[in-house]
Amino acid sequence: MTVQSYLQSIQDYVVDYIDIDYSLWLTWCLAPLLISFLLPMVIALLLYLTAFILYIYKLHWRSIRMTLQIGDKWAAARKAAAAVWDAHGWIWHGYEIRGLENLPESGPALIIYYHGAIPIDIYYFLAKTLFSKNRLVHTVADYFLFRIPGFSIIADCMKVVPGTIQTCSNILKEGNLLAISPGGVYEAQFSHHYNLMWKRRLGFAKVALDAKVPIVPMFTENLREAFRTMSIGRRMFLRLYALFKFPFAPIYGGFPVKMISHLGKPIAYDPNLSPEDLQAKVAASLNELIKRHQRIPGNILLGILDRIPYFKAKNSIQHEE
């Protein structure tokens, strides 16, 4: 019997002996039974999630206990939330920061970073900085996020602001750290090969010059291998973004690639620089970080293999060559 005749006999059997309508009816009848078996798994998942949170709480208890003594209503909650994100970054991406010494121990600094499809690196960065330097990094977010239910309480706790020039300048003048991505949602949606998409945005440069603070460039390796935006329909999504200022391009991913945030040398305040000159100087510094640390074009599989020290070292040597 040939393969073709064998397949034909299977097809004839299905057509002659299996009632499709009956199979659908049987599926609908068994659905409640299947759900009844799945629901206990949800409870088990919640129990494991509870255990996970308690393990994190135990790990960071000393830091949380010291925070409780300060009296800030958000301080303990901030540390608890940071502990969850710090654990997630370590487990799922082996997240680490290199060049953390470039951030000041005290006093203000403006952190300028490349915006991924989802800026998950900034969540990890905030968490690790909070624990390693005990400093909260204020951040700037797009206006549309503040219209999403539930985001306002996160913004209140983690000091996220819409970010006018005056607001950002005041934050820095108070001695805080502030992180801004000049490319914002536009860069998140339409940058596919780690190219900066700042257009003529000079707001961050005006903020730094007004507050007289240094700028620290930051880039996270393999950021766009973790999450990506669809390149199909790019023109349509560009038009929609231009009309509504909302990110319509679908995002996919969640791949467990190795992620390392690289902090460059601080760019000192120079009163002789214009906003245009300062923007160009920061862009050049950030592009240098990308060129030095990122494989272009990106590769998801190699990004995952980067979590293995042997492959990471080998890929780094090839990249330098």
N, C-alpha and C positions, 0 to 999 in steps of 0.2 A: 504494500500500500504506500503510495506516494504521500508526501507532506500535504499537497493540495487536496487530495481526496480525503485525507484524514481531517483536515480543517473543515471540508465540506460536510463530512458526516457529523461533526460537532455542531455546525450551524443548523443542519437539518434536525438534529435532536432538540436543540434549544427552541426552534420554531414549532416543532410538532408536540413537544411534551411539557414545555414550561409556559405557563400562563403569566404573561407580564403583568396584567392587572392584578392577579392574585399575589404576585411577588410584591407589588406596591402596597397592597392591602396588608400583607403580612408585616412589611416594614413599619407601616403606621401603627399597627397593633403592638409591635415589639418596642417601639420608641419609648413609651413610658417605662418599660422594664429596663431598657438600657440607661435611661436617665436616672432611674432609682439606684443603679449601681455606680453611676458617675458622681452623684451628689456626695456620697461619703468620701470620695477622693478629694472633693473640694474642701471638705472639713479637714482632711489630713493635710492638704496644702496650706490651709490657714494655720494649722498647728505648727507646721514646720516654719512658716513665715514668722510666727510668734517666737519660736525658739531662736531663729536667726537674729531677730531684733534684740532679744535678751542677751545673746552672745555678744553682739556689738556693744550693747549697753555695759556689759560686764568688762569688756576690753577697754572701754573709754571712761569707766566710772570715775577715776581720779580726776580727769579733766572736767567732767560734768559736775562733780561735787564741788570743785573750786569755783565753777561758774555759778552754781546756785547761791554761793555766799555773796556774790556781787550785788544781786538784787534786780538786775535787768530782766524784765518779764520775758524777753525773747532769747536771752543768752543761753539758757539751758536747752531750750527747744532747738536753737541754732546748732548747738554742739551735737544734739541727738540726730538731727537731720544730716549734718555733715558726716557723722559716723556711718550712717547708712550708705551715703554716696561714696565715701572713702572705701568702704568694704566692697561695694559694687565695682568700683574702678579697679581695685586690686584683683578681685576674682575674675571679672569678665575681660579685662583688657591688660592686666599686669601694669596698671598705670603708675607712672613715676614722673617726677619733675627733675630736670637738670638745669642748673644755673639759678637755683633758688637764692643763692647768695647775692644775686644782682638786685633783689628786692631789699629795700632798706628795713632795718629792724624797727625804726620809728620814723615818723615824718611822712609826708605825702609822696606819691609817685603815680604816674599815669601809665597803665598797662594797655598796650595796643596789640590786638590779636587778630589772627585770621579766623574767619567765621566758617565753620563747617555746615553741612546740610542740617544737622542738629548740633548745637554747640555743647555737646555732652562733656567735652574736655574742660569747659569753663566750670561746670558743676564739680568735677573732680578736683580741679585746681583750687576752687574756693574752699573745698573741704580740707584738702591737704595743707593749704596755707593757714587755715584756721587752727589746725592742730600743731603744725610745725613751728609757726611763728606767733600763734595766738593773735592773729590780726585778721579782721574781716575785710574782704575786698568788696567794695561797692561796685555795682554793675549797672550798665545802661541797657535797656530793652526797648524793642519796637512798641509803638503805641497799640498795635492790634492785640498784643498779649494781655494788656490790661483790661480788655473787654471779654477775656475768657474766664468763665466762672471758676473760682478757686485760686486764680493766679494772684489776686490782690493780697491774700494773707501770706503767700510766699514772698511777694515783693516787700511787704511790710516787715517780715522777719529777716529776710536776707539783704535788705537795703538795695532793692532794685528800683531804678527811677527811669522815667521816660527820657530824660536827658536833654534839657535845654543847656545852652552854653553857660548861662549864669548859674544854673543849679549845679552843674558839674564843677564849675570853678569854685563855688562855695564849698562843695564837698572836699575838694583838694586843699583849700585854704584852711579847713578845719583839721588838717593833718592826716587825712585818710588815704587809703589806696583806692584807686578807681580803675575799672577795666572797661574799655570801649572797643568795639569792632567797627571801624569806619565803613566797611562794606555792608554790614548789617544783613537784612533779609535778602537783599538783592544779590549779594555775594553768596549767601547760603544756597539760594535757588539756582544760580546760573554759572557759578564757577566750577569747572569740572577737572581742571588740571592744576589746581592750586594757584591760579592766577588771581592777583588782587583786583577787585572790582570796586574801586573807591570813587570813580568818576572825578568830580571836582569838590568832593566833600572835604572841607577845611575846618569843620567845627572842632574836632579834637585838637588840632594845632592851635586854634584860637584859645581853647580852654587851657592848654599847657602854657602858652605864652602869658595869658592873663594871670594864672595861678603861680607862674614862675617855678614849675616843677620839672623833674626829669621824666623822660619817657622810657619805658622798658618794653621792647618788642617781644612778642610771644608767639610761637608756632607749635602746633601739636602734630607730631609725626603720625602718619596713617589715619588722620582724622576722616578723610573722605573714603577710606576703605571700610570704616565702621558703618557709616550711613551715606547713601548716595541719593541724588535726585534723578528722576527719569530724564533722559536726553531726548526721547521721542516727544514731539510736539513742543519743542523749545520755543518756537516763534509764537505759538498760540499762548503759552504760559507767560511769555514776555509781555504780550499785549494785555493779558488779563492783569498782570502785576502793575503795568503802567496805568491801567484804569482804576483798579481798586486798592492798590498798595497792600495786597494780601498774597501770601505764598500758596499758589494753587498747584504747583508742580508736585506730583506724588513723591514720597520718600520711601525708600526701601533699605533694608540692611539689618543692623544689629549684630554684625559679624565680630567675633572675639579677637580682633587684631591687637597687636601690641601698640600701645599708645604712650608716647613720651612727649611731655610739654617742654620745649626748649626756651629758656629765657635768655635774651641777648644782653649785651652790655648796655647800661643806661646811656641815653642820649641826654647830656646835660642841658640845662636851660641856657639859651643864648639870646639875649635881647636884640641882637643884630639880625636875627633871622626873621623873615616874613612868614606868615602862615603857609604860603605856597612853598617856600624853601624848606620849612620844617616838615611839611607833608612829604615832599620828595625824599628828604633825608631818612625819615622813618620808613617809608616804603622800600627804599634801597636796603635798609638794615633788615627788614622783615623778609624781603626777597632773598637776601643772603642766607638767612636761617633756613628758608625753604630749600634753596639750592644745596645747602650743606647736609641737610638731614632727611630730605624726602626723596624717595624713589619716584621718578616721573617717566612714563605714566605709572600711576599707582596699580598695585596688584593685590587683590584680596587674599589669595592663597599665600603669597610671600609675606603679607602683613601678619597672617596667623602664624606662619613659621617663625617670624621675628620673636615670638614669645619664647622660643627655644634659644638659649644663649649661643649655641654653636652656629645655628643658622643666622642669628642676628649679627654675630661677629663676621661671618663670611659675607653676608649681604652688605655690611658696612664697608668692608674692604673693596668689594666690587663697585660700590657706589662712589667711593673715593677715586677709584681708577677711572 
